[in-house]
């Protein structure tokens, strides 16, 4: 069978961008050479070797402040001194933070984050770490993203912010960009192949992305940031720190940001408003409470995801239509999403007695839409569920179709709390933990007829038939989780050998209803009991060398409400999506063996293997003749994967530090998959979205005045169907960041200016897969029945973007 490939499209500006790429690289080299020669003497005077401390970050709990965070609480003068120390110990320009946990884990620090584009999402910040694929459709995004870690997609990855789950509680889509501004992120940590037992997650198979926020500082001050660039990209940010309020040991900060831009392909725009706040109370040296708050409201015209044929024909010009014509459901102004997120959590860490500590954290997250799409509704003879109507109300005696704005209001709330009791002695650490979560989601559709110019408004009445709302679904989902566990860590041989064993039992209940005529079933759900044991061990060969191994398990509940109940179109009584036959949870069993070395050159490598049972692929597709996206879960049976990953980074040498990471991944589908009409011979095929080779190279220069950061990333080819008969080719992208700290003129204001170049070569490419498929061509199944072709869709990678930002700390 011939494999279909995707060809790239050039632009008239390709040569110009190529020259720009060469010029920027030459300019970077010039800065490195001239900066080294002109500032070496000054640097030697202000930062004498032999007076630098050893600041590193080990494996800490998700709520413990990192080294970067702790520096935020120091007075200005001490903060500057510690900053010099941190630069000296900063491996790989902040891309390789020292770890000690007996699992594969990588982390980006504040030193790296502060040099990146202020509008990119947290998932883009970790795109250079081993095993991470981050699909990037633009320099600014307001909602969901596509990413993979070791072949697991974003719905199989746990996302935590300050120890609280921040993925969509039902679809599992990450909401990282709605949770925190980059200026307030202290670090982002990626655990590539295992899940912390105490983590409050029910969708994480074998990977966690954990974000940590900075803490309020001891002194009054703040930061402002003004940035602008191509595609009308802009961001304004301000943060104020209260300092210690009186002598109360209470500190706080609050920040506000606004960011906006145009869609880089096609008509439309993006706008986002965000607030972060943190209030901290220190009861004693080891007891603190703090309130974390976040709020986001945003609007974005949606990018249209092309199929293979559409990409080959139109390239990057493919998107929604810029002008409205009668009957056009692909008009850009009616394809948009509105996102509102409110997040709150209260950390409480108490030292109860010597070696005995208690962590309690209640939290809540509220999210709402709507998402809006274009569609056409039959005036006569259409359907609501399986019930046919004669005419739409107000259209009696007419025929044809009416073009509508299909508004999908949705609301969901998730609340819960985590608690962890720890008892630590010289040779043992015992932890008992409990997590409770309750969430609800409601969603339906309202159809508003468009005027002759493509406009509409909420003041009009949405379409009804026989007094009933015309909708393809009207669902209500409830979910409840209880999880309890225990973990015991034994320290032997003078601290060189650590053995860690734990067990968690999770009990979940999911109920979904579909309130449409003829929906079968009207109500469905399932109770789950998922035991997840794990064992971890590490041995310190020397102070600088560590080996570790682990065997872990985790699980993922079926995503969303579509696995439980039907959804419909208005053109047929046949459901557009059927419930999944197998509602069992996806189960992960993984093993790792790894080695770390810390020194002037830091190195980390691991071998990994995992098996998935009841593998569920979360995909999406467009309803025919509309721009409405529907969820289409695929039951893929079993999967096996193994591979190697590693990263290496140097400490600054003459202000230069280097970083490199890479991964080899082998995946295999474990069985022939049921395609509905027959089974396809998929056994042994590669898992879609799982490139065999991926890697990154980074180079950083920072002498305290001038700084520069260069990143080159490679992703190998990725299949988009289970039959491996359609793929996107491998691609290489490069980013460059150049900046300078400006004079403070003997004030408390410390400004800097920075130029960021994203995709500096102007590569046109497909970055990831949006909608997977069974087979790209119609074929006969194993039993001789015909299996229809699927139409995978793709995410178009971000275009070249240039942005200049001016930042000042005070």
C-alpha positions in Angstrom: 0.0 0.0 0.0 1.4 3.3 -1.0 1.9 5.7 1.9 0.5 9.2 1.4 2.9 12.0 2.4 2.4 15.7 2.9 4.4 18.2 1.0 5.5 21.5 2.3 4.6 24.8 0.8 7.1 27.6 0.3 6.3 31.3 0.4 7.5 34.3 -1.6 9.4 35.3 1.6 11.3 32.0 1.9 14.6 33.5 0.7 14.2 36.6 2.8 13.6 34.5 5.9 16.5 32.3 5.0 18.8 35.4 4.9 17.2 36.5 8.2 18.0 33.1 9.8 21.7 33.4 8.7 21.9 37.0 9.8 20.5 36.2 13.2 22.9 33.3 13.8 25.8 35.6 12.8 24.5 38.3 15.0 24.3 35.9 17.9 27.9 34.7 17.4 29.0 38.4 17.3 27.3 39.1 20.6 28.9 36.0 22.1 32.4 37.0 21.0 32.2 40.7 21.6 30.3 40.3 24.9 32.9 37.9 26.2 35.8 40.2 25.3 34.3 43.4 26.6 32.7 42.1 29.7 34.9 39.4 31.0 36.9 41.7 33.2 33.9 43.3 34.7 32.3 39.9 35.3 35.4 38.5 37.0 35.3 41.4 39.4 31.7 41.2 40.3 31.5 37.4 40.5 34.7 36.0 41.9 35.0 32.2 41.6 35.2 30.5 44.9 32.5 32.7 46.5 29.6 31.1 44.7 27.3 28.9 46.5 25.7 25.6 45.4 22.1 26.2 44.5 20.3 23.2 43.1 16.8 21.8 43.0 16.1 18.3 43.9 12.8 16.3 43.9 10.4 18.4 45.9 6.7 18.1 46.4 4.4 19.9 44.0 3.6 22.6 46.6 7.1 23.2 47.9 8.8 26.3 46.5 11.7 25.7 44.2 15.1 27.4 44.4 14.0 29.9 41.9 10.8 30.6 43.9 12.8 31.1 47.2 15.0 33.7 45.6 11.9 35.7 44.9 11.4 36.2 48.6 14.9 37.7 49.2 15.6 41.4 49.5 16.8 43.0 46.3 20.5 43.1 47.1 20.6 39.5 48.2 18.4 38.5 45.2 21.0 40.0 42.8 23.8 38.1 44.5 21.9 34.8 44.4 21.1 35.5 40.8 24.8 35.5 39.9 25.2 32.2 41.8 22.2 30.7 40.0 23.7 31.7 36.6 26.9 29.9 37.5 25.0 26.7 38.4 22.4 26.9 35.7 23.0 23.9 33.5 21.9 24.1 29.9 20.7 27.7 30.2 17.9 26.6 32.7 16.8 23.5 30.7 18.5 21.0 32.9 17.7 21.4 36.6 19.3 18.8 39.0 16.9 16.0 40.0 17.1 13.3 42.5 13.8 11.4 42.2 14.0 7.8 41.1 12.0 8.6 37.9 12.7 10.2 34.6 12.0 13.9 35.1 13.1 17.1 33.4 12.5 20.7 34.3 12.8 24.2 32.9 13.7 27.0 35.4 12.9 30.7 35.6 16.3 31.4 34.0 15.1 29.8 30.8 11.4 30.9 31.0 12.4 34.6 31.3 14.2 34.5 28.0 11.2 33.2 26.0 8.3 34.9 24.2 5.9 36.2 26.9 2.9 35.0 25.0 3.7 31.4 24.4 1.9 28.7 26.4 3.5 26.6 29.2 3.5 23.6 26.9 5.8 25.5 24.5 8.2 26.2 27.3 8.9 22.5 27.6 9.1 21.7 23.9 12.9 21.1 24.1 12.8 18.6 26.9 13.3 14.9 25.9 10.2 13.1 24.7 8.0 16.2 24.5 6.2 17.1 21.3 4.3 20.4 21.5 2.0 21.3 18.6 2.1 25.0 18.2 -0.5 26.7 15.9 0.4 30.3 16.8 2.4 32.6 19.0 -0.7 33.2 21.1 -3.3 30.6 22.1 -6.2 30.9 24.5 -7.4 27.3 25.1 -6.5 23.8 24.2 -3.3 22.5 22.7 -1.9 19.3 21.2 1.1 17.6 22.6 2.6 14.1 23.1 5.0 12.7 25.6 6.5 9.3 24.8 3.6 8.6 22.4 0.9 9.6 24.9 -1.3 12.5 23.8 -2.5 15.5 25.8 -5.6 13.7 27.1 -3.3 11.0 28.6 -1.0 13.5 30.4 -1.7 15.0 33.8 -1.4 18.8 34.1 -0.9 20.3 37.6 -0.7 23.9 38.7 0.4 24.4 42.3 -0.5 20.7 42.9 -4.1 21.1 41.5 -5.4 19.4 38.3 -5.9 22.0 35.6 -6.9 19.9 32.6 -10.5 19.9 31.5 -12.1 17.6 34.0 -14.0 15.7 31.3 -12.3 16.1 27.9 -8.8 16.1 29.6 -7.7 18.9 27.2 -5.0 21.0 29.0 -5.9 24.5 30.2 -2.3 25.4 31.0 -2.4 28.7 29.1 -5.5 29.8 31.0 -4.0 29.2 34.4 -1.0 31.5 34.8 1.1 34.1 33.0 4.6 33.2 32.0 6.0 36.1 34.0 4.6 34.3 37.2 5.9 30.8 36.4 8.8 29.7 38.6 9.3 26.4 36.9 7.7 23.7 34.7 8.5 20.1 35.5 7.9 17.1 33.2 7.7 13.6 34.6 7.9 11.6 31.4 7.1 8.0 32.3 5.4 7.7 35.7 2.7 9.3 37.8 3.2 10.4 41.5 0.7 8.3 43.5 -0.4 11.3 45.5 -1.1 13.4 42.4 -4.9 14.2 42.2 -5.3 12.8 38.7 -7.6 10.2 36.9 -6.5 10.8 33.3 -2.7 10.5 33.5 -1.3 7.3 32.1 2.4 7.8 32.4 3.3 11.5 32.3 2.8 14.7 34.4 3.4 18.3 33.6 3.6 20.3 36.8 3.7 24.1 36.9 5.0 26.1 39.9 4.2 29.7 40.6 6.5 32.3 42.1 5.9 33.3 45.7 5.3 36.8 47.1 8.5 38.7 47.9 9.5 40.1 51.3 9.9 43.6 49.9 7.5 45.9 48.1 8.1 46.0 44.4 6.9 44.6 41.1 7.4 44.1 37.4 6.0 45.6 34.2 6.3 44.2 30.6 5.3 45.7 27.3 5.7 43.6 24.2 4.7 43.9 20.5 5.5 42.1 17.3 4.3 40.7 14.0 0.7 39.6 13.4 -0.3 42.6 15.6 0.9 40.6 18.5 1.0 42.5 21.8 1.1 41.9 25.6 1.0 44.2 28.6 1.7 42.9 32.0 2.1 44.3 35.5 2.7 42.7 38.9 2.8 44.3 42.3 4.3 42.8 45.4 3.0 44.0 48.8 6.1 42.9 50.7 5.5 41.9 54.3 2.4 43.7 55.6 3.4 45.2 58.9 5.0 42.4 61.0 2.2 39.9 60.2 4.3 37.5 58.1 1.7 38.1 55.4 2.8 38.8 51.9 0.9 39.0 48.6 1.2 39.8 44.9 -1.3 40.4 42.2 -0.8 40.7 38.5 -2.9 41.7 35.4 -2.2 41.1 31.8 -3.7 41.7 28.4 -2.6 40.0 25.2 -3.9 40.1 21.7 -3.0 39.4 18.1 -4.3 38.5 14.7 -4.6 35.0 13.3 -1.4 34.6 11.3 -3.3 32.7 8.5 -6.7 34.0 7.5 -9.0 36.5 9.1 -9.7 36.8 12.8 -8.1 37.8 16.1 -7.3 36.6 19.6 -7.6 38.4 22.8 -6.9 37.4 26.4 -7.3 39.1 29.8 -5.7 37.4 32.9 -5.3 37.9 36.6 -3.0 36.1 39.0 -2.9 36.6 42.7 -1.2 34.9 45.7 -1.6 35.7 49.4 0.8 33.9 51.8 0.9 33.6 55.6 3.9 32.1 57.3 2.7 30.7 60.7 6.2 29.4 61.6 9.4 28.4 59.9 7.8 25.2 58.5 4.1 26.1 58.5 2.6 28.2 55.8 -0.8 28.9 54.2 -1.3 30.6 50.9 -4.2 31.4 48.6 -3.6 31.0 44.9 -6.1 32.7 42.5 -6.4 32.9 38.8 -8.9 34.4 36.3 -9.0 34.3 32.5 -11.5 35.6 30.0 -10.6 35.3 26.3 -11.9 35.2 22.8 -10.4 33.6 19.7 -11.5 33.1 16.1 -10.7 29.4 15.5 -8.1 28.1 13.2 -9.4 25.6 10.6 -7.6 22.3 10.7 -6.8 21.0 7.1 -7.0 17.5 5.8 -4.2 16.1 3.7 -5.9 17.1 0.5 -6.7 20.6 1.7 -3.1 21.1 2.9 -1.7 19.9 -0.5 -4.0 22.2 -2.4 -3.9 25.4 -0.2 -1.0 25.1 2.1 -0.9 27.8 4.8 -3.6 29.8 3.1 -6.2 27.3 4.2 -8.6 28.7 6.8 -12.1 30.0 7.2 -13.5 32.4 4.6 -12.9 36.1 5.0 -16.1 37.2 3.3 -19.6 35.9 3.9 -21.7 34.5 1.1 -25.2 33.1 1.5 -25.2 29.6 2.9 -21.5 29.7 3.9 -21.0 27.9 7.2 -17.2 28.5 7.0 -17.3 32.2 7.5 -14.6 33.2 10.0 -16.7 35.5 12.1 -19.1 32.7 13.1 -16.3 30.3 14.1 -15.0 31.4 17.4 -14.7 30.4 21.0 -15.1 32.3 24.3 -13.3 30.9 27.4 -13.8 31.9 31.0 -11.8 30.3 33.8 -11.8 31.0 37.5 -9.3 29.0 39.6 -8.7 29.0 43.4 -6.8 26.9 45.9 -5.7 27.2 49.5 -2.4 25.6 50.4 -1.9 24.6 54.0 1.4 23.0 55.2 1.7 22.5 58.9 4.5 21.0 61.0 2.6 19.1 63.7 5.6 17.7 65.6 9.1 16.7 64.9 9.1 14.8 61.6 5.3 15.0 61.4 3.8 17.3 58.7 0.3 17.8 57.3 -0.7 19.2 53.9 -4.3 20.1 53.2 -5.4 21.8 50.0 -9.0 22.6 48.9 -9.5 23.9 45.4 -12.1 24.7 42.8 -12.1 25.5 39.1 -15.0 27.0 37.1 -14.9 27.0 33.3 -17.5 28.1 30.7 -17.8 28.8 27.0 -19.4 29.0 24.5 -17.8 27.6 21.4 -19.4 28.8 18.2 -19.4 27.2 14.8 -21.1 27.5 11.4 -23.8 25.1 10.3 -26.9 24.6 8.1 -30.2 23.3 9.4 -33.0 21.8 7.3 -36.1 24.0 7.2 -38.4 21.0 6.7 -37.9 17.3 7.5 -35.0 17.7 9.9 -34.4 15.9 13.1 -34.1 16.5 16.8 -32.6 13.3 18.1 -34.5 10.6 16.2 -37.7 12.6 16.0 -38.4 14.3 12.7 -40.0 17.7 12.6 -42.2 19.1 9.8 -41.0 22.6 9.8 -38.8 24.9 11.9 -41.0 27.3 13.9 -41.6 30.4 11.9 -40.6 28.8 8.6 -43.8 26.9 7.8 -44.4 26.2 4.1 -40.7 26.9 3.2 -38.0 24.6 2.0 -34.2 24.4 1.8 -31.8 25.1 4.6 -31.1 28.0 6.9 -27.5 28.9 7.7 -26.9 29.4 11.4 -24.4 30.4 14.1 -24.3 27.1 16.1 -23.7 28.3 19.7 -22.6 25.6 22.1 -23.0 27.0 25.7 -21.1 24.8 28.2 -20.4 25.1 31.9 -18.4 23.0 34.2 -17.2 23.1 37.8 -14.7 20.9 39.6 -14.0 21.1 43.3 -12.1 18.9 45.6 -9.3 18.7 48.2 -6.1 16.8 48.8 -4.6 15.9 52.1 -1.3 14.2 52.9 0.1 13.2 56.3 3.8 12.6 56.4 5.9 11.1 59.2 9.7 11.3 58.6 12.4 9.7 60.7 16.1 9.3 60.0 15.7 6.2 57.9 12.1 6.1 57.0 9.4 8.4 55.5 5.8 7.3 55.6 3.0 9.1 53.8 -0.8 8.6 53.9 -2.9 10.6 51.5 -6.5 11.1 50.4 -8.1 12.9 47.5 -11.8 13.8 46.8 -13.1 15.4 43.6 -16.6 16.2 42.3 -17.3 17.7 38.9 -20.2 18.5 36.6 -20.5 19.4 33.0 -23.6 20.6 31.0 -23.6 21.4 27.3 -26.2 21.9 24.5 -26.6 23.9 21.2 -28.6 27.0 20.2 -28.9 27.7 16.5 -29.2 31.4 15.5 -30.1 32.2 11.9 -27.7 34.5 10.0 -28.7 37.6 8.2 -27.8 38.2 4.5 -24.6 39.7 5.7 -23.6 36.9 8.0 -24.5 38.7 11.3 -26.6 37.6 14.2 -27.2 38.4 17.9 -28.3 36.8 21.1 -31.4 39.0 21.2 -32.9 37.0 18.5 -34.8 33.7 19.3 -32.8 30.6 18.6 -34.4 28.0 16.3 -37.1 25.7 17.6 -39.3 23.0 16.0 -42.6 22.3 17.7 -41.4 24.4 20.6 -38.3 22.3 21.1 -34.7 23.6 20.9 -33.0 22.4 17.7 -29.8 20.7 19.0 -27.6 17.8 18.4 -27.1 17.0 22.0 -28.3 18.2 25.4 -26.1 16.4 28.0 -25.4 16.6 31.6 -22.5 14.7 33.1 -21.5 14.2 36.8 -18.3 12.7 38.1 -17.0 11.8 41.6 -13.6 10.4 42.6 -12.3 9.1 45.9 -8.7 8.0 46.2 -6.7 6.8 49.2 -3.1 5.6 49.3 0.0 5.0 51.3 3.7 5.3 50.4 6.7 4.2 52.4 10.3 5.2 51.7 13.3 3.5 53.4 16.7 5.1 53.4 19.7 2.7 53.8 23.5 2.6 53.5 24.0 6.1 55.0 21.5 7.6 52.6 22.9 6.1 49.4 20.1 3.6 48.8 16.5 4.6 48.8 13.6 2.1 48.4 10.1 3.4 47.9 6.9 1.4 47.7 3.3 2.6 47.5 -0.3 1.8 46.7 -3.3 3.8 45.8 -6.9 2.8 45.4 -9.1 5.0 43.3 -12.9 4.8 43.2 -14.7 6.8 40.5 -18.3 7.2 39.4 -19.4 8.8 36.1 -23.0 9.4 35.0 -24.1 11.0 31.8 -27.6 11.8 30.4 -28.7 12.7 26.8 -32.0 14.6 26.9 -33.0 14.2 23.2 -35.9 12.2 21.8 -35.0 8.7 21.0 -31.5 8.8 22.5 -30.5 5.3 23.5 -29.5 5.1 26.3 -30.9 8.2 27.9 -28.7 7.7 30.9 -25.5 5.8 31.2 -22.5 5.6 33.4 -20.0 3.3 35.2 -18.4 2.8 38.6 -14.6 2.3 38.5 -12.2 0.8 41.0 -8.6 1.2 39.9 -5.7 -0.1 42.1 -2.3 1.4 41.2 0.8 0.0 43.0 4.3 1.3 42.4 7.9 0.5 43.4 10.9 2.9 43.0 14.6 2.6 44.0 17.7 4.7 43.6 21.3 4.3 44.5 23.9 7.1 44.8 27.2 5.6 43.4 29.0 8.8 44.3 27.8 12.3 45.3 27.6 13.1 41.6 26.3 9.8 40.1 22.9 8.2 40.6 21.2 5.1 39.2 17.5 4.4 39.6 14.8 2.0 38.5 11.0 1.9 38.9 7.9 0.0 38.1 4.7 2.0 38.1 1.0 1.8 37.2 -1.6 4.4 36.5 -5.0 4.7 34.7 -7.2 7.0 32.6 -11.0 7.1 32.7 -12.8 7.4 29.3 -12.7 11.1 28.2 -15.8 13.3 28.0 -19.4 12.3 27.7 -19.4 10.9 24.2 -18.2 7.5 25.3 -21.4 7.1 27.4 -24.2 8.7 25.3 -25.1 9.5 21.7 -24.9 12.8 19.8 -26.8 13.7 16.7 -26.8 15.9 13.6 -30.0 17.6 12.5 -30.0 15.9 9.1 -30.5 12.3 10.1 -32.0 10.1 12.8 -28.8 8.1 12.9 -26.4 9.3 15.6 -23.3 11.1 14.5 -21.4 9.5 17.4 -22.2 6.2 19.3 -21.2 5.3 22.9 -18.0 3.3 23.2 -18.6 -0.4 23.6 -15.7 -0.8 26.0 -16.0 1.6 29.0 -13.1 0.1 31.0 -10.4 2.5 32.1 -7.2 2.6 30.1 -4.5 1.0 32.3 -0.7 1.8 32.2 2.1 -0.5 33.4 5.6 1.0 32.9 9.2 0.4 33.8 12.3 2.6 33.7 16.0 2.3 34.4 18.0 5.5 34.5 21.3 7.2 35.3 22.3 10.7 36.2 25.6 12.5 36.6 25.9 16.0 38.0 29.0 18.2 37.5 30.4 20.8 35.1 28.6 18.6 32.5 25.3 17.2 33.7 23.8 14.2 32.0 20.7 12.1 32.4 19.5 9.1 30.4 16.8 6.4 30.8 15.4 3.3 29.1 11.7 2.9 29.4 9.0 0.4 28.5 5.2 0.5 29.0 2.0 -1.4 28.1 -1.4 0.1 27.7 -4.6 -2.0 27.9 -8.1 -0.7 26.8 -6.2 2.0 24.9 -8.5 4.9 24.0 -7.7 7.5 21.4 -9.4 10.9 21.8 -10.0 12.2 18.3 -12.3 14.8 16.6 -13.9 15.3 13.3 -16.1 17.8 11.4 -19.8 17.1 10.9 -20.3 16.9 7.1 -21.3 20.3 5.6 -20.5 22.2 8.8 -17.6 23.5 10.9 -18.9 21.7 14.0 -16.3 19.6 15.7 -17.5 16.4 17.4 -15.6 14.1 19.6 -14.9 10.7 18.1 -13.3 8.3 20.6 -11.5 5.3 19.1 -11.1 2.0 21.1 -7.6 0.8 20.0 -7.2 -2.2 22.3 -3.6 -2.6 23.5 -0.3 -0.8 22.9 3.3 -1.5 23.7 6.2 1.0 23.6 9.8 1.2 24.6 12.7 3.5 23.9 15.6 5.6 25.2 15.8 9.3 26.1 18.5 11.5 27.4 19.6 15.1 28.0 22.9 16.8 28.6 23.7 20.3 29.7 26.8 22.3 30.7 27.2 24.8 33.4 28.1 28.3 32.1 31.7 28.4 30.8 32.7 31.9 29.8 29.0 32.7 30.2 28.0 30.1 27.6 26.0 27.0 28.4 24.8 24.3 26.0 22.0 21.8 26.1 20.9 18.8 24.0 18.1 16.2 24.3 16.9 13.3 22.3 14.6 10.3 22.3 14.1 7.1 20.3 10.6 5.6 20.6 9.3 2.3 19.3 5.5 1.7 19.5 3.3 -1.2 18.4 -0.5 -1.6 18.4 -1.2 -4.9 20.1 -4.2 -6.1 18.2 -6.5 -5.8 15.2 -8.9 -2.9 15.8 -12.6 -3.0 15.3 -13.5 -0.3 12.7 -17.3 -0.9 13.1 -18.0 -2.9 9.9 -14.9 -5.1 10.3 -11.5 -5.5 11.9 -8.5 -3.8 10.4 -5.1 -5.6 10.4 -3.5 -3.0 12.7 -1.5 -5.4 14.9 2.1 -4.4 14.9 1.5 -1.0 13.3 3.0 2.1 14.9 0.9 4.2 17.2 -0.3 7.5 15.5 1.4 10.6 16.7 4.5 8.8 17.9 7.7 9.8 16.0 10.6 7.4 16.3 13.2 10.2 16.6 13.0 13.6 18.3 15.5 15.9 19.7 16.6 19.5 20.5 19.7 21.6 20.8 20.0 24.7 22.9 22.7 27.4 23.3 22.6 30.1 25.9 24.8 33.1 26.6 24.3 35.3 29.7 27.0 37.6 31.2 24.5 39.6 33.4 24.3 42.3 30.8 23.8 40.7 27.4 21.9 37.4 27.0 20.9 35.2 24.1 19.2 31.8 23.8 19.0 29.6 20.7 16.8 26.5 20.4 16.7 24.0 17.5 14.1 21.3 17.6 13.5 18.2 15.4 10.4 15.9 15.2 10.4 12.8 13.1 7.6 11.6 10.9 4.2 10.8 12.5 1.5 8.5 11.3 -2.1 9.8 11.6 -4.0 6.6 11.0 -3.9 3.2 12.8 -3.1 1.6 9.4 -0.1 3.8 9.0 -1.2 4.8 5.5 -1.0 8.6 6.0 1.6 10.6 7.8 3.2 14.0 8.3 6.9 14.3 7.6 9.6 15.2 10.1 10.4 18.9 10.5 13.0 21.2 12.1 12.2 24.6 13.7 14.5 27.1 15.3 13.9 30.0 17.8 16.3 32.8 18.8 16.1 35.2 21.7 18.5 38.1 22.2 18.4 40.7 24.9 20.3 43.3 27.0 19.9 44.5 30.6 19.6 48.3 30.5 21.2 50.7 32.9 19.2 51.4 36.1 20.8 54.9 36.6 21.1 54.4 40.3 17.4 53.7 40.7 15.4 50.7 41.9 14.2 50.1 38.4 16.0 47.3 36.5 14.9 47.3 32.8 15.8 45.0 30.0 15.0 44.7 26.3 14.5 41.5 24.4 14.0 40.4 20.8 12.3 37.0 20.2 12.3 35.2 16.8 9.9 32.2 16.7 10.3 29.7 13.7 13.0 32.0 12.5 13.4 30.1 9.2 9.8 30.6 8.3 9.2 26.8 7.9 5.7 25.9 6.7 4.8 22.6 8.3 2.1 20.5 10.0 3.1 20.3 13.7 0.7 17.6 15.0 -2.4 15.6 14.4 -5.8 17.0 15.4 -8.1 14.2 14.3 -6.9 10.6 14.0 -8.3 8.0 11.6 -8.6 4.3 11.2 -7.5 4.1 7.5 -6.8 6.8 5.0 -8.2 4.7 2.1 -11.2 2.5 1.7 -10.1 -1.1 2.1 -11.4 -4.6 2.9 -11.2 -5.7 6.5 -10.0 -9.1 7.8 -13.5 -10.6 7.4 -13.9 -9.2 3.9 -16.2 -6.3 4.7 -15.6 -2.8 3.4 -14.1 -0.3 5.8 -14.6 3.3 4.8 -11.8 5.8 4.6 -11.2 8.3 7.4 -10.2 11.9 7.0 -7.5 12.9 9.5 -7.0 16.6 10.2 -3.8 18.4 11.3 -2.5 21.3 13.2 -0.6 23.8 11.1 2.6 24.9 12.9 3.1 28.5 13.8 4.6 31.0 11.3 7.6 33.1 11.7 7.0 35.6 14.5 9.2 38.5 15.7 8.5 40.2 19.1 10.2 42.9 21.0 9.6 43.3 24.8 10.6 45.9 27.3 10.6 44.6 30.9 11.4 46.4 34.2 11.6 45.1 37.7 11.3 47.6 40.6 
